[in-house]
Amino acid sequence: MSLEFHAGDTEAELDTKSPDAFRTISEVAEDLDIPQHVLRFWETRFNQIKPLKRGGGRRYYRPDDVALLKGIRRLLYGEGYTIKGLQRILKEQGPRHVQAIGRGAPIGSMGGGATAPVPGGPALPNDSVDVTAERQQPYRQPVPEGLDDVSILTAVMKELGECRRILEQALQPAPDAA
């Protein structure tokens, strides 16, 4: 693989690669908005990630590799799956399923696959795979569009007050049943 740079190339021309072109680890990391070391870590946890390695250990990611990484990022960061849960999905449904998610397919749209429940919504039946046990619940609910900071902080304070009430109630000694 030969990379040629010409004196007349502008930065914009260098950034516009063919969709079928291989990507370096720095390009993929920037595209996914994650550090390069996270990509290397994912390679140790998901054996389906197999970038082409050239001299000096340089990694080059194929378009399918990038789609798989986008799917992994979406499931881990966007949907709250654990690494173990995602490993199970990759094992049972295969990397093509996760690649499709990385290309923008809805999470539950793949035939025969696991359908993850919507946080706060009813669990959806699925006889083939139960991934709900391996999902992490999100730390917070998404903030509706158009709210100002004061409204958001007021809602958070109310929620924290309710949490405190529940904790205090749980920590009170149980009444003796004498």
C-alpha positions as CSV (number, residue, x, y, z in Angstrom):
1,M,0.0,0.0,0.0
2,S,1.6,3.2,-1.1
3,L,0.5,6.6,0.2
4,E,1.4,9.5,-2.0
5,F,1.2,13.1,-1.0
6,H,1.5,16.0,-3.4
7,A,2.5,19.5,-2.6
8,G,-0.7,20.8,-4.1
9,D,-3.0,18.6,-1.9
10,T,-5.1,20.6,0.5
11,E,-6.1,19.3,3.9
12,A,-9.7,19.0,2.7
13,E,-8.6,16.9,-0.2
14,L,-6.7,14.6,2.1
15,D,-9.7,14.2,4.4
16,T,-12.1,13.1,1.7
17,K,-11.4,9.5,1.1
18,S,-13.4,7.0,-0.8
19,P,-15.9,5.2,1.3
20,D,-14.1,1.9,0.4
21,A,-10.7,3.2,1.5
22,F,-8.9,1.8,4.5
23,R,-8.7,4.1,7.6
24,T,-5.9,4.5,10.1
25,I,-6.4,4.2,13.8
26,S,-6.3,8.0,14.2
27,E,-8.9,8.5,11.5
28,V,-11.2,5.9,13.1
29,A,-10.7,7.2,16.6
30,E,-11.5,10.8,15.4
31,D,-14.6,9.6,13.5
32,L,-15.9,7.7,16.5
33,D,-14.8,10.4,19.0
34,I,-13.0,8.0,21.2
35,P,-9.3,7.7,22.1
36,Q,-7.0,5.3,20.1
37,H,-6.3,3.3,23.2
38,V,-10.0,2.4,23.5
39,L,-9.8,0.9,19.9
40,R,-6.8,-1.2,20.9
41,F,-8.6,-2.3,24.1
42,W,-11.7,-3.3,22.1
43,E,-9.4,-5.5,19.9
44,T,-8.5,-7.5,23.1
45,R,-12.2,-7.9,24.1
46,F,-13.8,-8.5,20.7
47,N,-11.9,-10.9,18.5
48,Q,-14.1,-9.9,15.6
49,I,-12.2,-6.7,15.3
50,K,-9.3,-7.6,13.0
51,P,-7.6,-4.5,11.4
52,L,-5.0,-5.1,8.7
53,K,-1.6,-4.6,10.3
54,R,1.3,-3.3,8.3
55,G,5.0,-2.7,9.1
56,G,5.6,-1.3,12.5
57,G,2.2,-2.6,13.8
58,R,0.2,0.2,12.0
59,R,-3.4,-0.6,11.9
60,Y,-5.6,-0.1,8.8
61,Y,-9.3,-0.6,9.2
62,R,-11.5,-1.8,6.4
63,P,-15.0,-0.3,5.9
64,D,-16.6,-3.4,7.6
65,D,-14.2,-3.0,10.5
66,V,-15.3,0.7,10.9
67,A,-19.0,-0.3,10.7
68,L,-18.4,-3.0,13.4
69,L,-16.6,-0.4,15.6
70,K,-19.5,2.1,15.1
71,G,-21.9,-0.6,16.1
72,I,-19.9,-1.5,19.2
73,R,-19.7,2.1,20.2
74,R,-23.4,2.6,19.7
75,L,-24.3,-0.5,21.8
76,L,-21.8,0.3,24.6
77,Y,-22.1,4.0,24.9
78,G,-25.5,4.8,23.4
79,E,-27.5,1.8,24.5
80,G,-25.8,0.9,27.8
81,Y,-24.7,-2.7,27.0
82,T,-21.8,-4.2,28.9
83,I,-18.8,-5.7,27.2
84,K,-20.0,-9.2,28.3
85,G,-23.5,-8.5,26.9
86,L,-22.0,-7.3,23.6
87,Q,-19.7,-10.3,23.4
88,R,-22.8,-12.5,23.7
89,I,-24.6,-10.6,20.9
90,L,-21.5,-11.0,18.7
91,K,-21.4,-14.7,19.4
92,E,-25.1,-15.4,19.0
93,Q,-26.0,-13.0,16.2
94,G,-22.6,-12.4,14.5
95,P,-20.6,-9.4,13.6
96,R,-22.9,-8.6,10.6
97,H,-25.7,-7.7,13.0
98,V,-23.5,-5.3,14.9
99,Q,-22.1,-3.9,11.6
100,A,-25.7,-3.2,10.5
101,I,-26.3,-1.3,13.7
102,G,-23.1,0.6,13.1
103,R,-24.5,1.6,9.7
104,G,-27.6,3.0,11.3
105,A,-30.0,0.0,11.4
106,P,-32.4,0.1,14.4
107,I,-31.3,-2.0,17.3
108,G,-34.2,-4.5,17.2
109,S,-34.6,-4.6,13.4
110,M,-32.4,-7.5,12.5
111,G,-34.4,-10.8,12.1
112,G,-34.0,-13.4,14.8
113,G,-32.0,-11.0,17.0
114,A,-32.3,-9.8,20.5
115,T,-34.5,-6.8,21.0
116,A,-33.2,-4.5,23.7
117,P,-35.9,-2.9,25.9
118,V,-36.4,0.8,25.8
119,P,-35.3,2.2,29.2
120,G,-38.4,3.0,31.2
121,G,-40.6,1.0,28.8
122,P,-42.0,-2.5,28.9
123,A,-39.6,-5.4,28.3
124,L,-40.2,-6.9,24.8
125,P,-40.5,-10.7,24.6
126,N,-37.8,-12.5,22.8
127,D,-37.4,-16.3,23.1
128,S,-34.0,-16.4,21.3
129,V,-31.8,-14.2,23.5
130,D,-32.3,-12.5,26.8
131,V,-29.9,-9.6,26.8
132,T,-31.7,-7.5,29.5
133,A,-29.6,-9.0,32.3
134,E,-26.4,-7.8,30.7
135,R,-27.6,-4.2,30.0
136,Q,-26.5,-1.4,32.2
137,Q,-29.3,1.1,33.0
138,P,-28.4,4.6,31.9
139,Y,-27.2,6.9,34.6
140,R,-29.8,9.4,33.7
141,Q,-32.7,9.8,31.4
142,P,-32.2,11.8,28.2
143,V,-33.0,15.5,28.6
144,P,-35.9,16.7,26.4
145,E,-35.0,19.2,23.7
146,G,-35.5,22.9,24.5
147,L,-35.2,22.9,28.2
148,D,-33.0,25.6,29.8
149,D,-30.4,24.9,32.4
150,V,-32.6,26.1,35.3
151,S,-35.4,23.7,34.4
152,I,-32.9,20.8,34.0
153,L,-31.2,21.6,37.4
154,T,-34.6,21.9,39.1
155,A,-35.7,18.5,37.7
156,V,-32.3,16.9,38.8
157,M,-32.7,18.4,42.3
158,K,-36.2,17.0,42.6
159,E,-35.0,13.6,41.5
160,L,-32.1,13.7,44.0
161,G,-34.5,14.7,46.8
162,E,-36.6,11.7,46.0
163,C,-33.5,9.5,46.0
164,R,-32.5,10.8,49.4
165,R,-36.0,10.2,50.8
166,I,-35.9,6.6,49.5
167,L,-32.4,6.0,51.0
168,E,-33.4,7.5,54.4
169,Q,-36.5,5.3,54.5
170,A,-34.4,2.2,53.6
171,L,-31.8,3.0,56.3
172,Q,-34.3,3.3,59.1
173,P,-34.4,0.4,61.5
174,A,-37.2,-2.0,60.9
175,P,-39.9,-1.9,63.6
176,D,-39.9,-4.8,66.0
177,A,-42.7,-7.2,65.4
178,A,-43.1,-8.0,69.1
